[in-house]
Amino acid sequence: MGTAPSFIPETLDQSAYDEIIAVTAEAAYSSARQLAQKEGIFCGISCGAAVAGMLAYARCEAARGKELLAILPDTGERYLSTDLWT
């Protein structure tokens, strides 16, 4: 999906995050569609992946009592002719 390159860029500050949560393409697509249908947020696959990952983390014991935030980095416009919206 472009969000998991096979290399680690030199500019990546690995101390800036605690963990990486793997998200399937199916979960990313599903979350993007649900954001559009339920919240009126027209977003792309990266947004769907961010929300799917956040929701997966929210189900963990470590997330209990914490406020969670997902940054939605793209729009759905460029995906209009893809499987996401067709």
Summary of the structure (lengths in Angstrom):
residues: 86
radius of gyration: 13.9
end to end distance: 17.7
largest distance: 40.0
contacts: 190
relative contact order: 0.17
helix: 44%
strand: 0%
